[in-house]
Structures are given as structure tokens and as C-alpha cells.
Amino acid sequence: MTARVLVVDDMPANVRLLEARLSAEYFDVMTAGSGEEVVPASDYRALQNQVRELHRLLGKKTLEAEILKEALEHAMGSKKQLRLPPLPPKGDTR
């Protein structure tokens, strides 16, 4: 049983070179000249729409929410507390 390899590149010379080298190593090589040949644009758009729908259903994008939360925590933790000496009593005229 040989392993299958899919070679995708927009430069035909690269595809031919990799196909020759991998075939020499007894791989079952399939080639494509672009990502469009691997995943048609219509399928790609359908997948993008599914991802958008999931984001809509979940509300905010959870990764973005986590990044913002961490940034806020970091900003709040980095503020320096200013400590001033106590004020003298009101009747003190030093």
C-alpha cells in the first residue's frame, strides 16, 4: 500500500518536479495547478457562509472576546497605585 500525496502549486515546474521526486519514492501522487482545482470556489464560499452563520449564532467571536478580556486584565494590572503621605492635621502650621 502506497501513501497518497496531493501536490498543489500555481507553478507547473514545481508540480512536475515534486511529482517526479515523490513518484520515485513510490508515493501515489495527485497534482493540481491551484487551490481552485482542489476546493471549488462555490464550496469555499459555502464553507465561509457556514462559519459566518456560526459566528452570528455565537454572538461575538469568542477568540476576539478572549483577546479583549486579556488586554483589559493586562491594562488594569499595569496601573501604578499612587501612595501619598497623609496630609497634616488642619491646625498644624509647619
N, C-alpha and C positions, 0 to 999 in steps of 0.2 A: 504494500500500500504506500503510495507516494503522497507527500503533502502538497496541497494546492496553495498557489500564491497568485495574488492579483496585483499586477503592475499597472499603475496609473500615472501617466505623465503627459504633459502637453508638448513635450519634445520627442518626436518619433525616434531619434537616435538613442535617447536614454532608454526608451521602451525596448528597442531591439537589443541593446547591449545587455540590459538586465534579463531579458528573456533568454538570450543565448547563454549567459552565465548560470542562471538558475536551472535551465534545461540540462546543462552539462552536469549539474549536481543532482539530477533526477527528480526535480520538482515538476509538478504539473502546473504550467504557467498559463494564466489567462491575462490578456492585456486589454487596456482601454486608453484612449487618447485624451480623455478628460473626465472630470468628475461627473459631467452631464451624462456620459455613457454609463456610469456606474449607478447613479441615482438620478433619474429623470427630474427635470425642473418641477414638473407638476407634483411629483411625490414629495420633493423637498418643500414646496410651498404648503402642501397639506400637512406635513410634519410641523412646519413653522406655525401654522394656524392652530394645531393641537397644543403646542407649547404656549401660545398666547392665551388660548382658552383656559388652560390650567392656571396661568398667572392671574387671569381675571377672576377665576373661581377662588383662588387662594388669597386674593386681596393684593397686598404689597408683595413684591418679590422677596422671598424670605432671606435670600443671601444679602440683598441690599439692606434689608431691615437689620440684619445681624451686624453688618459693617457699620451702619449708622449708630447702632447701640454701642458697639465697641468704641467708636470715635467719641461719643458723648461721655462714656465712662472714663476714657483716657483724658479728655479735656477737663472733666470735673476733678479728677485726681491730681492734675498738674498745677492747680491753682495753689499759690502760697498763702498760708494764713498769716496775716499781719498781726503781730503782737506788739502793742504799745504799752509802755509803763503806765500804771494808773495815774490819774490826774490828782494833783494835790488837793487837799480839802479847800473849800471856798474861803475860809477865813485866813488861810496861810498866805503871807505876803513875802515870801522869799524872793 
